[in-house]
Amino acid sequence: MEPALTRSAEANRRLHSLIPGGAHTYAKGDDQYPEGMAPVISHGRGAHVWDIDGNEYIEYGSGLRSVSLGHAHPRVIEAVRRELVRGANFVRPSYREIEAAERFLATVPTAEMVKFAKNGSDVTTAAVRLARAATGRTLVAVCQDHPFFSTDDWFIGTTPMTAGIPPRTSELTVKFPYGNLAATEEVLRGRDVACVILEAATHTDPPPGYLAGLRDLAHRYGTLLVFDEMITGFRWSEAGAQGLYGVRPDLSTFGKALGNGFAVSALAGRRDVMEQGGLRDSRERVFLLSTTHGAETHALAAAMAVMETYVEEGISARLHALGNRLADGVRAAAEGIGVGEHLLVRGRASNLVFVTLDENLRPSQPYRTLFLRQLIAGGVLGPSFVVSSALSDEDIDRTIDVVANACVVYRKALDAGDRSAWLDGRPVKPVFRQYA
């Protein structure tokens, strides 16, 4: 039975009248959910959330992968509470900045310096600016197979949503394919590329030797290597993908899981590069990161609590165990109902996504809509299957049961050759599109 969402529907109307897009992140927009089934959240605890209509859901992809310990994690909340009564922001650095930096560099030992900010776009753009200054070059090479790096012009200008961005800005960004060193060398050869930026891994592990080969290739052409660890940071290992795969980038960026929902991100990297954004260097200064709220004490306290929890409680390993249990169950359910070729689970166990394919085994937004509708009706809010460590075995088992019921409907739609009867409205839409 579909949940009653009367209050959520009215709240969505109010959101759109007040906030462009109806949300502060496009990936949270109601266009990403089946029509009439975009709940507005009241609160969350652990791996569960409640909407303003009183419906309870098991939640996946919490906070777009940022809440990896579960909502209102006691250790994080207590660390934040202690700081709030001491003041959040001062005219000079607080001692928490030293402690947070030391904790981060101990957790991610491949980095030598770190600077904190509030969101991922801040630090990826800072990495690009720093790489340009350090190399004296202007071009940036982004991995064409990875979906998102920044809200800033240098990246958004390469997507279908180019309104408001001068074309000459986009001309300063070039693309290279993941896993293909020869093709990447063609991009670098004869061009003044300041840096190559990519996620070290996404749905599969990198080909053997690829990341080390990419680092060597970049350095051969005088280019810096930047890892975007927004997703891989902590989920792959406490030291991120660079720690897991043993490859040290020149610069790297972290966020999402770092704060367990609190706003904190980090630019980290080689001391000789990072120092150009400081006060102790003889080179021309780089206006690197200067954020009024970048070092709020409660956010840094949250980050320290997260890092301590990951290391002391083996959270990365738990995320992988939970993800494996979920992936195995979903695949078994899909196979058992005859849609194993149409509902695919992909990704590292700590960062699972699902793919919905149509009758011709092509990616399908209508079938994604059908599947999401059945999940929500079953009490699972899951635009992905990205787990948090707060999930219980019972949560996983319940999710698998809901997926099995959704697969029955999926099979019926495939057999009928017409999924429209199960959509009840427009399909969900991709985030990057030129028009509404």
C-alpha positions as CSV (number, residue, x, y, z in Angstrom):
1,M,0.0,0.0,0.0
2,E,1.4,3.4,-1.0
3,P,1.9,5.8,2.0
4,A,-0.3,8.8,2.4
5,L,1.7,11.9,1.6
6,T,-0.9,14.6,1.8
7,R,1.3,16.9,4.0
8,S,4.4,16.2,1.9
9,A,2.6,17.1,-1.3
10,E,1.6,20.5,0.2
11,A,5.1,21.0,1.5
12,N,6.6,20.2,-1.9
13,R,4.4,22.9,-3.4
14,R,5.6,25.4,-0.8
15,L,9.3,24.3,-1.4
16,H,9.0,25.1,-5.1
17,S,7.4,28.5,-4.4
18,L,10.3,29.4,-2.0
19,I,13.4,27.6,-3.2
20,P,14.5,27.2,-6.9
21,G,14.2,23.5,-7.7
22,G,12.4,22.8,-4.4
23,A,15.6,21.5,-2.7
24,H,19.1,22.7,-2.0
25,T,20.7,19.9,-4.0
26,Y,19.3,18.8,-7.4
27,A,19.8,15.2,-6.5
28,K,17.2,15.7,-3.7
29,G,14.6,17.2,-6.1
30,D,11.1,15.7,-6.3
31,D,11.8,15.1,-10.0
32,Q,14.1,12.3,-8.8
33,Y,11.1,10.4,-7.3
34,P,7.9,9.0,-8.7
35,E,5.2,11.7,-9.1
36,G,3.4,12.2,-5.9
37,M,5.8,10.0,-3.9
38,A,8.5,12.5,-2.8
39,P,8.2,12.5,1.0
40,V,9.4,15.6,2.9
41,I,11.4,14.5,5.9
42,S,10.6,15.3,9.5
43,H,13.5,13.5,11.3
44,G,15.9,10.6,11.3
45,R,17.4,8.2,13.7
46,G,20.0,5.6,12.8
47,A,19.1,4.1,9.4
48,H,15.4,5.1,9.6
49,V,13.7,8.4,8.7
50,W,10.1,9.7,9.2
51,D,8.3,12.0,6.9
52,I,6.0,14.8,7.9
53,D,3.0,12.6,7.3
54,G,4.3,10.1,9.9
55,N,5.5,7.4,7.5
56,E,8.6,5.5,8.5
57,Y,11.3,4.3,6.0
58,I,14.5,2.4,6.0
59,E,16.8,4.9,4.3
60,Y,19.6,4.3,1.9
61,G,22.1,6.9,0.4
62,S,21.5,9.0,3.5
63,G,22.3,12.6,2.9
64,L,23.6,11.7,-0.6
65,R,26.1,9.3,1.0
66,S,27.2,11.8,3.8
67,V,25.5,10.1,6.8
68,S,27.5,6.9,6.8
69,L,27.2,6.3,10.6
70,G,23.4,6.8,10.7
71,H,21.4,9.8,11.7
72,A,22.0,11.4,15.1
73,H,24.9,9.1,15.9
74,P,25.4,9.4,19.6
75,R,29.2,9.9,19.5
76,V,29.0,12.6,16.9
77,I,26.1,14.4,18.5
78,E,27.9,14.5,21.9
79,A,31.1,15.9,20.3
80,V,29.0,18.6,18.6
81,R,27.0,19.4,21.7
82,R,30.2,19.9,23.8
83,E,31.4,22.5,21.2
84,L,28.1,24.4,20.8
85,V,28.2,25.8,24.3
86,R,31.8,27.0,23.8
87,G,31.1,29.1,20.7
88,A,31.2,28.1,17.0
89,N,33.3,30.8,15.3
90,F,36.0,33.3,16.4
91,V,38.1,36.1,15.0
92,R,41.2,33.8,15.2
93,P,41.7,30.1,14.7
94,S,40.5,27.8,17.5
95,Y,42.6,25.0,19.0
96,R,40.1,22.6,17.4
97,E,41.6,23.4,14.0
98,I,45.0,22.0,15.1
99,E,43.4,18.9,16.6
100,A,41.2,18.3,13.6
101,A,44.1,18.7,11.2
102,E,46.3,16.4,13.2
103,R,43.5,13.8,13.4
104,F,42.9,14.0,9.6
105,L,46.5,13.7,8.7
106,A,46.9,10.7,11.0
107,T,43.9,9.1,9.4
108,V,44.9,9.9,5.8
109,P,48.8,9.7,6.1
110,T,49.2,10.1,2.3
111,A,48.5,13.8,2.8
112,E,50.9,16.3,4.4
113,M,48.7,19.3,4.9
114,V,45.0,19.9,5.0
115,K,42.6,22.8,4.8
116,F,38.9,22.5,5.8
117,A,35.8,24.0,4.1
118,K,32.1,23.4,4.0
119,N,31.3,21.5,0.8
120,G,32.8,19.5,-2.0
121,S,32.7,22.1,-4.7
122,D,34.8,24.5,-2.5
123,V,37.7,22.1,-2.2
124,T,37.7,20.7,-5.8
125,T,37.8,24.2,-7.2
126,A,40.5,25.1,-4.7
127,A,42.5,22.1,-5.9
128,V,42.1,23.2,-9.5
129,R,43.2,26.8,-8.7
130,L,46.2,25.5,-6.7
131,A,47.2,23.2,-9.5
132,R,47.0,26.0,-12.1
133,A,49.1,28.2,-9.9
134,A,51.7,25.5,-9.1
135,T,52.1,24.5,-12.8
136,G,51.5,27.8,-14.5
137,R,49.0,26.1,-16.8
138,T,45.3,26.7,-17.5
139,L,43.7,23.5,-18.7
140,V,42.0,21.0,-16.4
141,A,41.4,17.4,-17.5
142,V,38.4,15.7,-15.9
143,C,37.4,12.1,-16.1
144,Q,34.5,11.8,-18.6
145,D,33.2,8.7,-16.9
146,H,32.6,10.3,-13.5
147,P,29.3,12.3,-13.0
148,F,30.2,15.3,-10.8
149,F,33.1,17.3,-9.5
150,S,31.8,20.8,-8.7
151,T,29.1,23.4,-9.0
152,D,31.6,25.8,-10.4
153,D,31.9,26.9,-14.0
154,W,35.0,24.9,-14.8
155,F,33.0,21.7,-14.4
156,I,29.3,22.5,-14.9
157,G,30.2,24.1,-18.3
158,T,31.0,20.5,-19.5
159,T,27.5,19.3,-18.6
160,P,24.2,19.8,-20.5
161,M,23.3,22.6,-18.0
162,T,25.5,25.3,-19.4
163,A,23.2,28.3,-19.0
164,G,25.0,31.2,-17.5
165,I,28.5,29.9,-18.2
166,P,30.6,31.7,-20.8
167,P,31.7,29.2,-23.5
168,R,35.3,30.2,-23.2
169,T,35.3,28.9,-19.6
170,S,34.3,25.5,-20.8
171,E,37.1,25.5,-23.3
172,L,39.6,25.3,-20.5
173,T,38.3,21.9,-19.4
174,V,39.1,18.7,-21.4
175,K,38.1,15.1,-20.8
176,F,39.8,11.8,-20.5
177,P,38.5,8.2,-20.2
178,Y,38.8,6.2,-17.0
179,G,41.2,3.2,-17.2
180,N,42.8,4.1,-20.5
181,L,46.3,5.5,-20.1
182,A,47.0,5.6,-23.8
183,A,43.9,7.8,-24.5
184,T,44.8,10.0,-21.5
185,E,48.3,10.5,-22.9
186,E,46.7,11.8,-26.1
187,V,44.8,14.3,-24.1
188,L,48.0,15.5,-22.2
189,R,50.3,15.5,-25.1
190,G,50.8,18.9,-26.6
191,R,48.5,20.6,-24.1
192,D,49.2,22.7,-21.0
193,V,47.2,20.7,-18.6
194,A,47.5,21.8,-14.9
195,C,45.8,18.7,-13.4
196,V,43.9,15.6,-14.0
197,I,41.0,15.1,-11.6
198,L,39.0,11.9,-11.1
199,E,37.5,9.5,-8.6
200,A,40.0,6.8,-7.9
201,A,37.3,4.2,-8.3
202,T,33.5,4.0,-8.7
203,H,31.5,0.9,-9.6
204,T,34.6,-1.4,-10.0
205,D,38.1,-1.4,-8.8
206,P,40.7,0.3,-11.1
207,P,42.5,-1.9,-13.5
208,P,45.8,-3.3,-12.0
209,G,48.5,-0.6,-12.1
210,Y,46.2,2.0,-13.5
211,L,46.3,4.6,-10.7
212,A,50.0,4.4,-10.3
213,G,50.4,4.5,-14.1
214,L,48.2,7.6,-14.2
215,R,50.2,9.3,-11.6
216,D,53.5,8.6,-13.5
217,L,51.9,9.7,-16.7
218,A,50.7,13.0,-15.2
219,H,54.1,13.7,-13.7
220,R,55.8,12.9,-17.0
221,Y,53.8,15.7,-18.6
222,G,54.3,18.1,-15.7
223,T,50.6,17.7,-14.5
224,L,49.3,17.2,-11.0
225,L,47.1,14.2,-10.0
226,V,44.0,15.1,-8.0
227,F,41.8,12.4,-6.4
228,D,38.2,13.4,-5.7
229,E,37.5,11.3,-2.6
230,M,34.1,12.8,-1.8
231,I,32.5,9.3,-2.1
232,T,35.5,7.0,-1.7
233,G,36.8,8.8,1.4
234,F,36.2,6.6,4.5
235,R,33.8,4.3,2.6
236,W,36.7,2.6,0.8
237,S,38.9,2.7,3.8
238,E,39.7,5.1,6.7
239,A,42.4,6.6,4.5
240,G,40.2,6.7,1.4
241,A,40.8,5.1,-2.0
242,Q,44.4,6.3,-1.9
243,G,45.0,4.4,1.2
244,L,43.3,1.3,-0.1
245,Y,45.1,1.2,-3.5
246,G,48.4,2.6,-2.2
247,V,48.7,5.5,-4.6
248,R,49.5,9.0,-3.3
249,P,48.0,11.8,-5.4
250,D,49.4,15.3,-5.4
251,L,46.1,16.7,-4.0
252,S,42.9,15.1,-2.8
253,T,39.5,16.3,-1.7
254,F,37.2,14.8,1.0
255,G,33.7,15.5,2.3
256,K,30.4,13.7,2.7
257,A,31.2,10.9,5.2
258,L,33.8,13.1,6.9
259,G,31.1,15.0,8.9
260,N,28.2,12.4,9.1
261,G,25.8,15.0,7.8
262,F,27.5,18.1,9.3
263,A,29.0,20.5,6.8
264,V,32.8,19.9,6.5
265,S,35.1,19.1,3.6
266,A,38.8,19.0,3.2
267,L,41.5,19.8,0.6
268,A,44.7,17.7,1.4
269,G,47.9,17.1,-0.4
270,R,51.7,17.5,-0.8
271,R,53.2,20.2,1.5
272,D,55.2,21.9,-1.3
273,V,52.0,22.4,-3.3
274,M,49.7,23.3,-0.4
275,E,52.1,25.8,1.0
276,Q,51.5,28.1,-2.1
277,G,48.2,28.8,-0.5
278,G,49.8,29.8,2.7
279,L,52.0,32.5,4.2
280,R,55.4,30.8,4.4
281,D,56.1,30.5,0.7
282,S,58.1,32.8,-1.6
283,R,56.1,32.1,-4.7
284,E,53.2,34.3,-5.8
285,R,50.3,33.7,-3.3
286,V,47.3,31.7,-4.2
287,F,43.9,32.8,-2.7
288,L,43.2,29.2,-1.9
289,L,40.3,28.8,0.6
290,S,39.0,31.6,2.7
291,T,35.7,30.5,4.2
292,T,34.1,32.3,7.1
293,H,32.5,29.0,8.3
294,G,35.1,26.5,7.1
295,A,36.5,25.9,10.6
296,E,33.3,26.1,12.7
297,T,34.2,24.2,15.9
298,H,31.2,21.9,16.0
299,A,31.7,20.7,12.4
300,L,35.4,20.0,13.1
301,A,34.4,18.2,16.3
302,A,31.9,16.1,14.3
303,A,34.7,15.2,11.8
304,M,37.0,14.2,14.6
305,A,34.3,12.0,16.1
306,V,33.6,10.4,12.7
307,M,37.3,9.6,12.1
308,E,37.7,8.2,15.6
309,T,34.6,6.0,15.2
310,Y,35.7,4.7,11.8
311,V,39.2,3.7,13.1
312,E,38.1,2.4,16.5
313,E,35.0,0.5,15.4
314,G,36.1,-0.7,12.0
315,I,33.2,1.1,10.2
316,S,34.6,0.6,6.7
317,A,34.6,-3.1,7.1
318,R,31.1,-3.0,8.6
319,L,29.8,-1.0,5.6
320,H,31.3,-3.6,3.2
321,A,29.7,-6.5,5.2
322,L,26.3,-4.8,5.2
323,G,26.6,-4.0,1.5
324,N,27.5,-7.5,0.6
325,R,24.6,-8.9,2.5
326,L,22.2,-6.5,0.8
327,A,23.6,-7.0,-2.7
328,D,23.5,-10.8,-2.4
329,G,19.9,-10.7,-1.2
330,V,18.7,-8.3,-3.9
331,R,20.4,-10.3,-6.7
332,A,18.9,-13.5,-5.4
333,A,15.5,-12.0,-5.2
334,A,15.7,-10.6,-8.7
335,E,17.0,-13.9,-10.1
336,G,14.3,-15.8,-8.3
337,I,11.5,-13.7,-9.9
338,G,13.0,-13.6,-13.3
339,V,14.3,-10.1,-13.5
340,G,18.0,-10.7,-12.8
341,E,18.9,-9.4,-16.2
342,H,16.9,-6.2,-15.7
343,L,17.6,-5.2,-12.1
344,L,21.3,-4.9,-11.6
345,V,23.3,-4.0,-8.4
346,R,26.6,-2.4,-9.0
347,G,29.4,-0.8,-7.1
348,R,31.7,-1.5,-4.2
349,A,29.7,-3.0,-1.3
350,S,29.9,0.2,0.7
351,N,28.6,2.3,-2.2
352,L,25.9,0.2,-4.1
353,V,23.7,1.6,-6.8
354,F,21.0,-0.2,-8.8
355,V,20.3,-0.1,-12.5
356,T,17.0,-0.7,-14.1
357,L,16.9,-2.1,-17.7
358,D,13.9,-2.3,-20.0
359,E,12.7,-5.2,-22.3
360,N,15.7,-4.6,-24.5
361,L,18.2,-4.4,-21.6
362,R,18.7,-0.7,-22.0
363,P,18.8,1.7,-19.0
364,S,15.2,2.9,-18.4
365,Q,13.9,5.8,-16.3
366,P,10.3,4.5,-16.5
367,Y,11.4,1.1,-15.0
368,R,13.4,3.0,-12.4
369,T,10.2,4.9,-11.6
370,L,8.3,1.7,-11.3
371,F,10.9,0.2,-9.0
372,L,11.2,3.3,-6.8
373,R,7.4,3.5,-6.4
374,Q,7.3,-0.1,-5.1
375,L,10.3,0.5,-2.7
376,I,8.6,3.6,-1.2
377,A,5.3,1.8,-0.9
378,G,7.2,-0.9,1.1
379,G,8.8,1.5,3.4
380,V,12.2,1.8,1.8
381,L,13.5,5.2,0.7
382,G,16.3,4.2,-1.6
383,P,17.4,6.2,-4.6
384,S,20.5,3.9,-4.3
385,F,21.5,1.0,-2.1
386,V,24.3,2.9,-0.3
387,V,24.4,1.6,3.2
388,S,25.1,3.2,6.6
389,S,26.6,1.4,9.5
390,A,23.4,1.9,11.5
391,L,21.5,-0.7,9.4
392,S,20.6,-3.9,11.2
393,D,20.4,-7.4,9.8
394,E,16.6,-7.0,10.2
395,D,16.7,-3.8,8.1
396,I,18.6,-5.6,5.4
397,D,16.2,-8.6,5.4
398,R,13.2,-6.3,5.3
399,T,14.7,-4.4,2.4
400,I,15.2,-7.6,0.5
401,D,11.6,-8.6,1.1
402,V,10.4,-5.2,-0.3
403,V,12.7,-5.6,-3.3
404,A,11.3,-9.1,-4.0
405,N,7.7,-7.6,-4.0
406,A,8.9,-4.9,-6.4
407,C,10.5,-7.5,-8.7
408,V,7.1,-9.2,-9.0
409,V,5.6,-5.9,-10.3
410,Y,8.7,-5.4,-12.5
411,R,8.1,-8.9,-14.0
412,K,4.5,-8.1,-14.7
413,A,5.4,-4.9,-16.5
414,L,8.0,-6.7,-18.6
415,D,5.5,-9.5,-19.5
416,A,2.8,-6.9,-20.4
417,G,5.3,-4.9,-22.5
418,D,3.8,-1.8,-21.0
419,R,5.0,-0.3,-17.7
420,S,2.6,2.7,-17.8
421,A,0.0,1.0,-15.6
422,W,2.5,0.9,-12.8
423,L,4.0,4.4,-13.1
424,D,1.0,6.6,-12.2
425,G,2.6,9.7,-13.5
426,R,5.7,11.0,-15.2
427,P,9.0,9.1,-15.1
428,V,11.8,10.3,-12.8
429,K,14.3,12.5,-14.6
430,P,18.1,12.7,-14.9
431,V,19.7,15.6,-12.9
432,F,21.7,17.0,-15.8
433,R,19.2,18.1,-18.5
434,Q,18.9,21.3,-20.5
435,Y,15.3,22.1,-19.7
436,A,12.9,21.3,-16.9
